[in-house]
Amino acid sequence: MNQHAKIEIRHSTCPHDCPSACALDVEVVEGRSIGRVRGSKKQTYTAGVVCAKVARYAERIHHPERLTFPMRRIGPKGSGQFARISWDEALDEIAARFNQAEREFGAESVWPYYYAGTMGLVMRDGLNRLTHVKKYSRFYQTICANVARIGFAIGTGKIAGVDPREMALSDLVVIWGTNPVNTQVNVMTHASRARKERGAKIAAVDIYDNETMKQADIKIILRPGTDGAFACGVMHVLFRDGYADRAYMDKYTDCPAELEAHLKTRTPEWASAICGVPVAEIEAFAKAVGETKRTFLRLGYGFTRSRNGATQMHAALCIPAVTGAWQYEGGGAFFNNYALWHFNESIIEGHDAIDKTTRALDQSQIGRILTGDAEALQGKGPVKAMLIQNTNPMTVAPEQALVRQGFAREDLFVAVHEQFMTETAEMADIVLPATMFMEHDDLYYGGGHQHISVGPKLIDPPGECRSNHELLQALAPRLGAKHPGFEMTPRELIDATLKLSNHGDIAGLEADIWRDLQPDFRTSHYLDGFAHADGKFHFRADWAHPPFGQTMGDFDKMPSLPDHWAVIEHTDQDHPFRLATSPSRSFLNTTFNETPSSQAREGRASVMIHPLDAATLGIADGDAVTLGNSRGETTLVATLFEGVRRGVLIAESVHPNKGHIGGRGINMLTGADTIAPIGGAAFHDNKVWIRKAVA
């Protein structure tokens, strides 16, 4: 960088699929390029800390391999053979193919598909407006948060908890079902502050000795999918040894006596046999929680990756209700603050045009949908055309064998709007170049905290890149889609959304930079009652009547009181290992797959295996190994690691498919079964075999 270059510090918000939604201070160089990116000290949750991959964002936004002009496929699908075309040619072809599909197969044969490549409301959710106006197949989001969200809300009545900054005021921070060193670094900022300033202990509950656990004082390593058993064993001790706050439960919970009776048989010995945690560790953890009034449970998205995840989240959440930790500053629980934002996205998403009779297709079952599975298609016709934004299903979706088969269909037209030539873009008929977050205006919220913000356009995009909104504006008239949202600029959409949501206007929010929506202490700690109609925390979960979402799966078989629900994919003689695809530190789903520093840190796609398991299979450290099950196979490199329970494999992901030996990625092994009670995808819940790879 020219040492005399003019550098201006501008504020923004990280848009990526991470609960931290970090407040950023961005170096804008000569008004044209990005320099260093830092976490802002002005916002009290980010508190000046940002992850390494975002700190190096210049590496991504100015990457030489960014897509900068539209292209049409000229070779076989997946061949990577494309020719440059104009935006008008691309838009005309997309519109013609969508209209042809609608004429021949009906409007529901078109399926706009997106997700959380950006968490900005305008650029992420605007595609729904086109879907609703045109009566295309709607999009049911299942790939991320459903399972954990419902597990939390079934207890509290809404998705909101204690101010996450109160971790710094806690005497015991329990980090459970999340690896924040890898995935949301700011959790560690506040937990570490509690340890430094108060002498607090940090406990980590997870399925392997990950980077967060290495910083913890108390380490609990579970078998995947057994958190509910561990939680019940802990609560058994809390009741047995006099740590249960009976006065609190009598006032604030629905059925403490029934819970206590239920837990009589859920002893530490019972729990240990299921979860693999030694009885002494269960007892010690329960004692630490019971003796520490200010215990803060920071619950994470790991719960959402198991078939029984909703019951596990609920079981863990019951612990601070038993101890009464909610009463104290620095005590209680937090998962996500969804209930605080109250965003009215009716204009962004075109709510006035929704037709509930059009089918809503499950995003996780894209492989089944594109290969003609009648149940996944809800008894209706095939999907013949797609527009994909903000996601890379050819790598991240489960059941990759079906996904590959579906995208290879010659009769399927696919347009992909992307920043790089992802493995999904390689399968497209039309590829369009997309902006990044510093190149457009958008509106953001913090899933892991309580701030909302405007992320302004800081620099112009390269080449012919257009934002998601600009694409929709250009495509809508070609499709005969009319709605006021298509006529508005992103800033006008932000302003209208803020006003509809009673958050003032865009000028006021920009003046605040980041606005803190955290309610007062009594509200955050539910001291005036929980959000259910009876004002109680519910130990007894009514899974048949969730506070949001549509019931599906075996919701009628879910245990109403905290328990181990044994619907996980159990090992068997042919599949003696359990595999979890936990998130890596330097990739975020498949974002940052293309940046050299992330590639260098993550290295080759690998799988962790306990040395004793490896020895029985004749596997040495660094050997190529193949994992498989009924869904498919993948080949990667073995890493011998004592920090897992025997019979458990961990593959930190998501590496590109081509980063695996033979080009088949980790999601060849993951399933898309519908998870009760409202859908989801069980990425950490897989039975597999493993063997040394054949040369």
N, C-alpha and C positions, 0 to 999 in steps of 0.2 A: 504494500500500500504506500502511495506517495505520502511522505511525512508531512507535506504541506497541504494535503487534501483537507477540504472542509468536512468536518464530522459533526453531525447533529444527533443528539440522543432523543429518540422518539419512543413513546410507550405503545405496547401492544399486549396481546394475550396469546399464549400458545394454543393452537387450535386442535391439537392432536388428541387421540382417543385415550385420555389419561385423566384420572380424577383431579390431578393437581391444577390443571388449567393455569399454568404459571403466568404471573404478571411479569412482563418483559421490558427491559430497557434495551433498545436496539440502536446500534450505531448505523446511521444512514450516511453514506459517503458520497459527497458531491451530489446528493439528491438522486443518485442513480443506482447505487449498489449497497449491499449490506456488509457490515464489518462484524465486530464482536456482538454477541447476544448475551445479556446477563439477566439474572433474576432481579426484579425490582425490590428495593428495600422499602419503598413507599407503601407497598401492600403487605399487610401484616401476616397473611398466610404464607405467601411465597417467601417473604422475609429475606430477600437477597440471594436465594439459592435456586439454581435451575440445573436440570440434568445435563450431562456432558454432550449428549447427542444434539440437544437444542442449542446449547452454547456454541456449537460449531455449525449453526444453520446456514452460514454463508456457503459452506461446503455443499449443501443441498440445493439452495435456491439458485446458485450460480454454477451448477453442475453442467459439464459440457454435453452430457447425454440427455438433457431435458428435451421433451418434445416441444417443437416450436412452430409446426405447421400441420394442417390436416393431411391425412393419407388414406388411400384406398388400397385394399388388399388386391394383389395381382398374381399371387401364387396360391398353392393349397393352404387350407386353414392350418395355422400354427407354423407355417414355413418362415415367417418373418419377412416375407416379400411384399413390400408396399411401394406405392408411387405417390408422389406429392400431388395434391389437388387443391383447389380453392375452397374457402369456407362455403361459398354459394353452392358449389358442386356437392360438397359433403352434406350440407343441410337439405338440399333438394333430394338427394338420394335417400337420406334417412326418412324424410317425410313421405316420399313415394313408397318406400318399403313398409312403413308403418300403416299408411293408408291402404296399401294392397292387402296386408294381413288383416286389417279391420274389415275390408270388403269381403274377403274370402272366408274368414274364420271368426269374425266378430271382434269387438273392441278388446275383449278380455284376452285375446291372443297376443296382445302387446303387454309386456311386463317391465316397466321402469324399475331399475334395481340400484340401490345405493347403500351406503352406511356411513361410518364415522371417520373416514379419512380426514374430514374436517368436522369439528363439533360446532362450527358457526351455524346459527339457525337459518340464515338466508341461503347460504351455499349448500348446506346439508339437506334441509327439508323442503326446499323449493320444488324439487322434482315431484313431490306429492301433489302440488298444484296442477301440474300437467296430467298426472294420473287421474285426479278427481274430475277435472273438467272433461277429459276425453273418455271417462268410464273404462279406462284400462284396468287390468288386474292390479289390485292394491298390494301393498307390501307389509307383511307382518314381521316385525323385528324380533328375532329370537336368538341371535348369535352371541349376545353379550350378557345383558344384565337382568333379564326377567326373573330368573330363578332366585337370585339373591335379594332382589327388590321385594318380591312377594314374601319371602321368608322373614324379612325385617318388618314389613308393614303388617303382616298377619299378627305380630305381637304388639306393636306400638299403635297401629291404626293409620300411620302415614310414614312416608320415607323422609324422615328428618331426625336428627339426634343432637347430642351435645355439641357445642361449638368446638370444632376440631382443634382450635388453638388452645383449648383447655388441657390437651395432652401435656403441655408444659407445666400445668398446675397439678398434675397427678402424682401419686406416690407409687403407682404400678400401672404401666402402660402395656396392655396385652394386644399384640399385633397378631391377628388371627386370620388366616385365609388370604394373605396378601404378602408380597415380598417387595416392600416399598423402596428398598435400595435399588431394585431393578425397575420398578414401575411407577412410583410416586414419591420421589425423594424427599418432599417436604414433610411427610409424616415423620421421617427421621429427624428433621430439624427440630420439631417440637418435642418429640420423645427424648431426644438427646439433651435438650434444654432442661427437661424435668430431672434427668439424671444428674446433670451438672449443678443445677441450682437447688435441688431438693433432696438429692441422694436417692431419687426414685429408681426402681428396678424396671427393666424392660424384659417382657416375656414374649417369645415368639412361638406360635403354634402353626405348624405347617407340615408338609409331607416330605421335606428333605432339608438338609443342613445348608440352606441358601445364604446369600450375602447378608440378608437381614438377621438371620439366626446367628451368624457369626458375631454380630454386634450385641446380642441379647445376653442377659444375665440368667434367664430361665429358658430352657430349650425343650420344646415338646415336639417330637417327630412322630406323626401319625401314619398309619396306612391310609392311602387315598380313600375318600368316601366314608370315613368312620368318625368324623367330628362329632356327630350326634351321640355316639356311644361315649366318647370322651367327656362331652359336656354333661351327660347324665351321671357318669361316675363322679364328676366333680360336684354336682349338685347333691348327690347322695351324701357325700362327706359334709357339705355345707349344712344340710339338715341334721345329720347324725351328730356332728360335733358342736352344734350350737352357734354356727355362724349365720344362720338364716335370720333375717330381720323380720320377725313375725308381725310386729306393729306396722311396718311399711307394707308388707304383703296384704294384711287385712284391709288397709285403706286403699291400696293402689292396684291390686291384682285380682283376677277373677276366681281362682280356685286353688289357693295354696295348700289346703288340706288334701285335696284330691291329688295334687302334684306330689306332695310328700309321700302319700301312700303308694303312688305309682312308682316312685323312685326307690322304694324299699328293696326291690330286687335288682336294681341297677347299681350294683356294688362296684367298687374299683376293680375287683377281680373279674366281674362280668365285663366291664368296659375294656380292661386290659386284653382279654382274650380276643376282642374284636378289633381294637385300634392298634394293638402292638405296643402301647406305652406301658412300661413297668408300673405295677401297683404303687410302688413308693413314689414315683414321679407324679402320679395322679393325686395321691394324698398330699404331697408337698405343694403342688400347684393350688389345690383347693384351699390349703391352709394359708398360702400367701394371699389369695383372693379374699378369703374370709376375714383375715386379720387386717386387710388394707381397705379402709373405707373409701379412699379416693382411688378406686380402680377404674381405669378407662379402657373399654374394649374397642379397639379399632378393627372393625370387621371388613373383610375385603371381597373381591370379586372371585376368589378361588371357590367360594361356595357355589357360584353359579355354573360351575363346570362339571357337576356331578348329577347323576339321575336322581339322587336323593337330596340335592343341594338346598332346596327350600326348607326341608325339615331340619337340616343341619344348621342353617343360618338361624332358624327360630330357636333351636335348642341352645346354641351359644348365646343368643340374645337374652334368654331366660335367666342367665347367671346373674347379671346386675340387678334384675328384678327380685331374685331371691335374697341377695345380700343388701338390697336397698341402696346400692352405690349411686343410683340416679339422684339421690338427695344432695349429694356433695359436689362442690366445685372440683373439677378434675375427675369426677366419677360419672359412670353411666356408659353409654355406647354410641357409636357413630358408624354408619356405613356410607351414606350419601345424603345430600340435601335437596333432593328432587322437589320436595313439597314446598320449598321456600320460594321458588322462582316465579311461579304463577304466570308463566308466559302464555299469552293468548296468540297463538300462531295462525289464527284463522285466515289472515290475508296471505301470509307466506305459503300456507299449505292448501288454500282454497277450500276451507271447510264447508262453505256454502254450496259447494258442488259435489260433496260426497254422496255417493249412492251406495247404501249399505248392502244392496243386493249383489253388487259386484264382488267377486271372490277376493279374499286377502290371502296371498300365497306366502308360505313359510320360507323366510330367507335361508334358513339352515338346510332346507330340503331342496335346494336348487338342483342338485344332482338327480334326485328322483323326479322333480318337475320336468327337467329338460330331457329326461329319458322316458317320459310318458307314463309315469306311475299314476294310475287312476285315482288312488286315494289322495296323493299329494296334489293332484290337479282338481280335487274336490268334485270329481265326476263330470267335469266340463272339458272343453277342448284343449288342444295343445298350445304351448307358448311358441310363437313364431317369430317374434321380434323383441329386442331388448335395447334399452339405453342404460349404460352402466356409468355411475359416477361414484367417486370416493371409496371404492372398495376393489378388492382383487380376488374374486371368488375362485379363480383357477389355482390359487395357492391357499387361501385361508378357509374356504368352506370345507365342511366335513364330507366324507364319502367321495373322495377325489376321483376314484375310478369312474363313478357315475358322472361326476362333474365334467371330467375330460370327455367322456362319451357324449354327453349332452352338447358341449360346446363344439364338438367335431361335426355335428349335424350339418349337412349341406343346406337343408331347408330352414335353418335358423339364421336370421339376420341379427347381427350384433354391432352396435356402435358403442365405443368406449371413449370416454372423455377423461384424459389422464395427464399426469405430469411426466411420467417415464413410460418406457415400453415394458410394462409389466407382463407377466405370463398370461393375464387375461387380455391385455391389449394385443398380444401376439395372436390371439384367436379371433380377433375382431374383423369385421368387414370394412368398417370405417373407424379410424382413430383420430381423435381431436385433441389439440393441445390445451391444457388447463393451467390456470393461474395458481400460485401459492398464496398463503394467507397474507403476506405483506404486500400483495399486489391487488387486493380488493378490500372493500369494506364489509364488516360482518359484526354480528352480535353474539356474545359468548356468556356462558355461565360456568361456575366451578362445581363440578360434581363432588369433589372432595372437600369443598369449603363452602363459602356463602357469598361470594362476590359475583357480580355481573359487570360486564364491560363492553365497550365498543372497541373493536380492533380495526383501526383505520388503514386505508391504503397508504403505504409508505413509499413505494417505488413503482415504476411502470414494469409490466411483465416483458419477457423477451419475445422476439418474433411475433407470431400471430396468436399467442395464447389468449384465450377468453375465459372469463369466470363462468361458473355453473349458471349463474343468473343470466348472463349475456347469451349463453347458448339457448336457454329456455325462451328468452325474448325473441331470438331469431327463428327458433323452431316453431313456436306457437302459431304464428299466422300461417305458416305453411301447412299446419295441421288443422286449421280452422278452430283453434283453441282460444277462446276469449275469456279474459278475467282481468280485473283491475290490477292484480299483482304483476301481470306481465308488462304493464305500462309504467311501473314505478321503478325508480333507481334503487339500488341496495340501501342507500341512506334513507330514502323515503319509506322503504319497507321496515327498516329498523325503527324509524321515528313512529310509524303507525303502530308497530307491535308494542313498543314501550308505552304508548298512550293507551292502547287497548288493555294492557297489563297493569295499568296504574303505577307505572314506573317513571312517570314524567315524560321527557322527550329526549331526543338524541343530544341536543345541546347541553342539557343538564347532566346527562350521564358522561359525556365527554369532559365536562368541567370537573366531575368527580374523579375521573380516570378509571377507578374501580369502586363500585358501590357495594358496601357491606350490608347484606340483608339479614344478618343473624338476629333472631328474636331475643327478647330479654331472657334472663337466667331462668325464671320460673317456667316460661314457655318451653325453652330448650330442654329443660330437665323434667318436663311433664309434671310439675309440682301442683298444677291445677287440674290434673287428670290427663290420661292418655287420649288419643284421638279416636278411639272407638266410641260408639254411641253411649255405652255405659261408663265411659271415663276410665276404664280399667286397662291395665296391661293384660293381654290374653295369654296365659299359659296353655289354655285349650284353643287350638287353632281350628278355625272353621274354613277348611280348604275348599269346601264346596261353594262358598260365597266370598271369594277374594275381593278386597276393596277396589281392585282394578283388574283389567285383563279378562279374557274369555277362558273358562275352564276347559281343559283338554288333558289327554293322558289319563292315567289311573288315579285321578285326584280322590276318588271315593275309597281308595285303599290306603291313603296316607294316614299315619298315626296322628291323632288329635293332640296328644300330650307329647312332650319331648321324648325322643327315642332314637334308636338306630333303625332306620327303614332300609331293609336289606334288598333294595332294588338295583344296586350297583351291578356292573358287569363283572360277575365273579370269575375268578380263575377256574380252570378245569384241567384235565389231564393233557389236553392238546394245547392249552393256552395258560401256562403256569405263572405268567407274570402280569402285573398291573402296570399300565403305562399312563403317565401324565405328561402333557405337552405344555409345561409351565413357561411363562414369558421370559425372554432373555433380557439382558440389560441394554444392549445397544440397538436392537430392532424394536419397533413398536408395531405389532402385527407384521405387515411387510413394509411399512414406512421405514426409511433409513436402510433398507436392503441394498440400496445403490450407492451409499456414501462410503468412501474408502476407509475412514476411521472406524465406522461401525463394522465393516467387513473384516478389518484387521483384528478388532477386539474379539469378535465372535468366532472367527476361524471357521473350521469345517463343521458341518452338521454332525452332532455327536449325541450319544445316549449314555447316561450315567447308570452303572450297574454295580451292585455290591461285589467286592472282590471274592467273597466266598461263593456267590452265585456264578461269577465268571469262571472261577476255578473248576466248578463242577461241569461246566460246558466247554472247557478248554479254550476260553477266550482270554487273550492278553490285552493289556492297555494299548490302545491304538489300532487294534484289529478292526477290519471292516466286518460289520455284523448286519444281518438281515432280520428285521422284525416283521411279523405278519399276523393276520387273523382273517376272518371270513371276508373282510372288506377289501383287503389288498396287502401289499408288501412295500417296504422301503428299506434301503440300505444306507448305513451311515457308520460312524466310527465309534468304537466303544471307549468310554472313559471309566476306569475303575475308581469307585468312590464309596467310602464307608459311611457317608452321611445320608444313606437311605435305609429303610427297613429292607430286609431280605424279601425277594419276590416283587420288588418295586423297581420300575425303570423311569427315569426322568429325561426327557428330551427338550431342552430349552429351545424355544422356537420364536418366530417362524422364519426359518431359512427358506430361500427360494427353492422350488422343486429342483432346479438345475444345480443347486448346491448339495444335493444328495447324490450319492453314487448311483448312477442309472437314471437320475432325473425324476424319481418319484418321491414326492415330499411326505412329511410326517402325517398330513391329513388324509393320506391313503388309509390310515388305520382308525380314524375317528368316525363316530356314528352321528346320525341325524334323527334318532328316535325322538319322538315328542316327549318332553319332560313335563310331568305334572307339577303344579296345577295349571300353568298358563303358557307352557311351551318354553323351549330353550335348547341348548346344544351342549352335550357332555364331553367336552374336549379332554378332560383329565380322567375319564372313566372308561378305560379300554382294557380288555384282556388280550394278551398277545403271546406269541412264542418268540424266542430269540435264538439265533444260531450263527455260528461263524459263516461269513459270506463265502460263497463259492467263487473262485477267481474267474 
